[in-house]
């Protein structure tokens, strides 16, 4: 992909995954998901009740860092 001046435009890599669930120390349920519509990663609180978006970003790393700030412990998939 090139822009008008002939320089290459960096393409963003999309990592596709099923929603990841976790819980913080206070018992709040969390969910990390990828939205195909907005092409952003979302961190939702109260994921079991539909939850509000707490943080949304194009970078998976940025969203994971926000989850660390919120002290989310992710559940291991068996």
N, C-alpha and C positions, 0 to 999 in steps of 0.2 A: 504494500500500500504506500502510495507517495502523495505528498501534498503538492501544492501549486509550484513550489520552488525546487522541486526535485529531491527534497530530503525525505528520507523514510520516516513514516509516522509509526510510533511504537504502538503495537496492538496489545490490548489487555488480555491476559489469560484468565479464562473463567473456570473456576473449580466447581464442578457440580457435585452435590451431596444431598442426602436426605437430611431433614432437620435433626440437629443434635440437641438433646435435652440435658438439663442440669438443675442444680438446686444450690441456693446460697445458704449461709449459716442460719439465717432467720427463717428458713423454710420456704422462701419464695421460689417458685418454679421458673426456670429460664429456658429459652429455646433460641438456637442460632440457626438461621435459615438463609437461603438464597432466593431472591425474587427474580424470576425470569423477565417480568414486565419492566421493573425499574433497573434491573441489572445491578442490584446492590445487595449486600449482606445485611441482615437485620438481626438485632439482639432484642428479644421480647421478654418482658417480665410477665408473670402470671400466665405462662404459655398454656396451661391446662384450661384456662377460661377464655382463650382467644387473645389475651394479653395486649398490652400497649407496646408500641415500638419504643424502646429506650434509646437505641443507637442504630444508625443506618449509615453505611459507608461502602464505597466501591472496593476497598481493600479488606480482605479477610483478616490480615494481620491486625489492622486497626480495630476491627470488631472484637477479635480475640483479646486484645490488650484492654479494651473496655470491660470485657467479661472478667478479666483478672482484677480490675479496679473494683468491680462489684462483688468480688470474692465468690464467683460461681465455680462450683465443682461439677465437672461433667460426668455423667453416668457412663460406665463402660458397657459396651454392647457385648452380650454373651454369644 
